[in-house]
Amino acid sequence: MRPWNFSAGPSVLPLEVLQQAAAEMSDWHSTGMSVMEMSHRSKEFMQIRDEAEADLRELLGVSDDFAVLFLQGGAQAQNALVPMNLLGLGPARKADYVVSGSWSSRSAQEATHYGDIHIAASSQAPTEQWGSFAYFPTPDSWQLREDASYVHVCSNETIGGVEFNDWPKLERPLVVDGSSNILSRPFNFAHIDALYAGAQKNAGPSGVTLVVVRRSLLGHADQQCPSVFNYTSLDAQHSMVNTPPTYAIYMAGLVYKWLKAQGGVEAMQARNQAKAELLYNYLDQTDFYANHVAPEARSRMNIPFLLHDASLDALFLQHAEQAGLLQLKGHKSVGGMRASIYNAMPLEGVQALVEFMKEFERRHG
Ligand SMILES: *Cc1c(COP(=O)(O)O)cnc(C)c1O
């Protein structure tokens, strides 16, 4: 059996997907070619790309009102490309950013190079009850500007373990960084106008970034926007302005097929809920470990936790690895541990983690 892999990203992929990719590695569907060796304009690759797009549309529930793009550059490239493509929606070049953790902070910071960026709300300041970035600034607290071209939010802060998805219908376009919880639950695209995600957390390997954008927002890119990153051109040319990340698209496509076979995002939501509850319930009934995120904002994808005695951290990690529980070290800015339990982590993996944590507590508590 493979060990359980709790990496925050790049992260665990379904074993069936890895095995299928391995079986097809040197000869895809009797073509005599690896997917890596195919022209991106060949009919074989076009079929792979088209199926990936169709499956992703079906999983997300987005109609032809939206463009579905496969790009290079990673999610952080979108911190510049969202403003370059969408600030021009309004003459004032304004955008409002909700800051709920490390990733949305970076998004807002990068955007300042392109226009007039306003922090509509931030959870950086601790409250009496919750620490910095340990809660989500709920929509009723957002200070939005009338003439903003869009509002930017992050649906899951991978580092802080804060998640929020209950977006209101805004007057202005809502842009979501969904890198670490895309496809983990249904997203309401009646209220979302653009979503981007690096694939390497929950939707495939690194190397491909997904952009889903309402077509009515296209056509306003800055002149300086690189043509290979212009959403309008990418949509018109089926993400083939230049060579797309072909193998990563193929792998992501296999993940989509796996997700459909599991029952789609509703089934994943139920499973992810059960996994997260198991771990949070245990964290809440022990003093040996703690999670400090406000309960209503707790992520079901990334669960940071601290040992009451940080001097045991190294031992915890060492024993965890020996027990087949990998990559549990927390992000350096938060410390402690972090269990990322994306779609490809089954309930059994979380059960194994909780059993290990109980045993570690018995020995060292
Ligand atoms: C990992 C991550 C990013 C950065 O992704 P890159 O592809 O490395 O640029 C951005 N946003 C969120 C929410 C992430 O989890």
The ligand as an ORCA input file, in Angstrom:
! r2SCAN-3c Opt
* xyz 0 1
  C      -0.804     27.334     -4.171
  C      -1.696     28.502     -4.307
  C      -1.378     29.594     -5.121
  C      -0.080     29.670     -5.902
  O      -0.023     28.732     -6.895
  P       1.172     28.708     -7.956
  O       0.596     27.818     -9.007
  O       2.356     28.147     -7.252
  O       1.407     30.084     -8.433
  C      -2.275     30.637     -5.198
  N      -3.427     30.619     -4.528
  C      -3.767     29.597     -3.718
  C      -5.060     29.633     -2.991
  C      -2.910     28.506     -3.589
  O      -3.247     27.471     -2.799
*
